[in-house]
Amino acid sequence: MKLQGINISSILKPEVRYIILSKRFVSSLADSFPSFTSYNESGIKIRELIVFDKKRIYTGYKYTVTAQSDGGLTSLTDEDEVLVSLRAKKYDSMLTTELRFLGIKNDKPDKLLILYDVPVIGRNREELVNEIKEFLKLWDGIIVEDIPAKIKPEYKRQVKAKIVDVDYADLLFTT
């Protein structure tokens, strides 16, 4: 599925109900970029796709959508390479994570896909990385030796999705 000319299939899955277009400040690049963020019915953030190309993407819109399947890494199949990394979070004695997929095109960052809905936990880094490796294999057939890793997404998933409604939501999501 494309919104404003950008393939956003990777942020889609059956639980997604809304997509918000906003600007996101990326501290490592010291700039704000357009961000497509998907949410479930309860308003919980599921996935995010940040586009580093500054072409005309109009932010401030809320799309109500339905999707039949998970988009995997479809939004990143046109990249030269993709770097996979994690951002661990500690809760009591357990670790959980969000996964980050940085798409590189022509030796420059092009897109960043962030998965907030990673169903893995571990007691330490080794256990967490092993769980992530298993998740990646089951989720999109990705096999890695360790995290961080370089991959090249090979195939696009066909995602049946449709836009149900569009609202201008600028007042709700400006920062």
C-alpha positions as CSV (number, residue, x, y, z in Angstrom):
1,M,0.0,0.0,0.0
2,K,1.3,3.5,-0.8
3,L,0.5,6.7,0.9
4,Q,1.7,9.9,-0.8
5,G,3.9,7.9,-3.1
6,I,5.7,5.9,-0.2
7,N,5.2,2.2,0.2
8,I,4.1,1.8,3.8
9,S,3.2,-1.9,3.7
10,S,5.8,-2.7,6.5
11,I,3.7,-0.8,9.1
12,L,0.6,-2.7,8.3
13,K,-0.8,-5.8,10.0
14,P,-4.3,-6.9,10.8
15,E,-4.3,-5.2,14.2
16,V,-3.6,-1.7,12.7
17,R,-6.5,0.7,12.6
18,Y,-4.9,4.1,12.1
19,I,-1.9,5.6,10.4
20,I,-0.8,9.1,11.5
21,L,1.6,11.2,9.3
22,S,3.7,13.5,11.4
23,K,7.2,14.9,11.7
24,R,9.7,13.0,13.9
25,F,13.0,14.4,15.2
26,V,15.8,12.0,14.6
27,S,18.6,13.0,17.1
28,S,21.4,11.2,15.2
29,L,20.7,13.3,12.1
30,A,19.7,16.4,14.0
31,D,16.6,17.0,11.9
32,S,12.9,16.3,11.6
33,F,11.6,13.9,8.9
34,P,8.1,12.6,7.8
35,S,6.9,9.7,9.9
36,F,4.2,7.2,9.1
37,T,3.1,5.6,12.4
38,S,0.5,2.8,12.8
39,Y,-1.7,2.3,15.8
40,N,-4.1,-0.4,16.9
41,E,-7.7,0.2,18.0
42,S,-6.6,1.2,21.6
43,G,-4.2,3.8,20.3
44,I,-1.0,1.7,21.0
45,K,1.9,2.4,18.6
46,I,2.6,-0.7,16.5
47,R,5.2,0.4,13.9
48,E,6.8,3.5,12.4
49,L,8.4,4.3,9.1
50,I,10.5,7.4,9.0
51,V,11.4,8.7,5.5
52,F,14.7,10.6,5.2
53,D,13.9,12.0,1.8
54,K,12.5,15.5,2.2
55,K,10.3,15.4,-0.8
56,R,6.7,16.8,-0.5
57,I,5.0,14.6,2.1
58,Y,2.2,16.3,3.8
59,T,2.0,15.6,7.5
60,G,-0.9,16.0,9.9
61,Y,-3.2,13.4,8.4
62,K,-4.9,10.5,10.2
63,Y,-5.8,7.6,7.9
64,T,-8.3,4.9,9.1
65,V,-7.2,1.6,7.5
66,T,-7.9,-2.1,7.4
67,A,-5.2,-4.6,6.5
68,Q,-5.5,-8.4,5.8
69,S,-1.8,-9.4,6.5
70,D,1.6,-8.3,7.8
71,G,3.7,-6.3,5.4
72,G,7.1,-7.6,6.6
73,L,10.0,-5.7,5.2
74,T,8.2,-4.8,1.9
75,S,8.8,-1.0,2.4
76,L,12.6,-1.7,2.4
77,T,13.0,-4.0,-0.6
78,D,14.2,-1.2,-2.8
79,E,17.1,-0.4,-0.4
80,D,20.7,-1.4,-1.3
81,E,21.1,-2.8,2.2
82,V,19.3,-2.8,5.6
83,L,21.0,-2.6,9.0
84,V,19.1,-4.5,11.7
85,S,19.6,-3.3,15.3
86,L,17.7,-3.4,18.6
87,R,16.8,-0.9,21.3
88,A,16.5,-2.8,24.5
89,K,14.3,-1.8,27.4
90,K,14.6,-3.1,30.9
91,Y,11.6,-4.0,33.0
92,D,12.5,-5.3,36.5
93,S,14.8,-8.2,35.7
94,M,13.6,-8.8,32.1
95,L,14.6,-7.2,28.8
96,T,12.3,-6.4,25.9
97,T,13.1,-4.6,22.7
98,E,12.0,-2.7,19.7
99,L,13.7,-3.5,16.4
100,R,15.1,-1.0,14.0
101,F,15.7,-1.5,10.3
102,L,17.7,1.3,8.7
103,G,17.5,1.2,4.9
104,I,20.6,2.5,3.1
105,K,20.4,3.6,-0.5
106,N,23.3,5.2,-2.4
107,D,25.4,5.1,0.8
108,K,22.9,7.3,2.6
109,P,20.1,6.6,5.1
110,D,16.8,6.4,3.2
111,K,14.2,5.0,5.6
112,L,14.0,3.7,9.1
113,L,11.4,1.1,10.1
114,I,10.8,0.7,13.8
115,L,8.9,-2.3,15.1
116,Y,7.4,-1.7,18.6
117,D,5.4,-4.9,18.5
118,V,8.2,-7.4,19.0
119,P,7.0,-10.3,21.1
120,V,10.3,-11.2,22.8
121,I,11.7,-11.0,26.3
122,G,14.9,-12.2,27.8
123,R,16.8,-12.2,31.1
124,N,20.1,-11.0,29.4
125,R,21.4,-9.8,26.1
126,E,22.3,-13.3,24.8
127,E,18.8,-14.6,25.6
128,L,17.2,-11.5,24.0
129,V,19.2,-11.8,20.8
130,N,18.4,-15.5,20.5
131,E,14.7,-14.7,20.8
132,I,15.0,-11.9,18.3
133,K,16.8,-14.2,15.8
134,E,14.0,-16.7,16.1
135,F,11.3,-14.0,15.7
136,L,13.0,-12.6,12.6
137,K,13.1,-16.1,11.0
138,L,9.4,-16.7,11.7
139,W,8.2,-13.2,10.9
140,D,10.0,-12.6,7.6
141,G,12.4,-15.5,6.9
142,I,15.4,-13.4,8.0
143,I,18.4,-15.4,9.2
144,V,21.1,-13.5,11.1
145,E,24.1,-14.6,13.1
146,D,24.0,-11.7,15.6
147,I,22.4,-8.3,16.1
148,P,23.3,-5.8,14.7
149,A,23.4,-7.3,11.2
150,K,23.2,-6.4,7.5
151,I,20.5,-7.9,5.4
152,K,18.9,-7.4,2.0
153,P,15.1,-7.9,1.9
154,E,14.5,-10.1,-1.2
155,Y,10.7,-10.1,-1.8
156,K,7.7,-8.0,-1.4
157,R,4.6,-9.3,0.4
158,Q,1.2,-8.6,-1.1
159,V,-0.8,-6.7,1.6
160,K,-4.5,-6.3,1.0
161,A,-5.3,-3.0,2.7
162,K,-7.7,-0.1,2.1
163,I,-8.2,3.4,3.4
164,V,-11.5,3.7,5.2
165,D,-11.3,7.4,6.1
166,V,-9.0,10.4,6.1
167,D,-9.0,13.2,8.7
168,Y,-6.8,16.2,9.1
169,A,-5.3,15.6,12.6
170,D,-2.7,18.3,12.9
171,L,-3.9,19.7,16.2
172,L,-3.8,16.3,17.8
173,F,-0.3,15.3,16.8
174,T,1.9,18.4,16.6
175,T,5.0,18.5,18.8
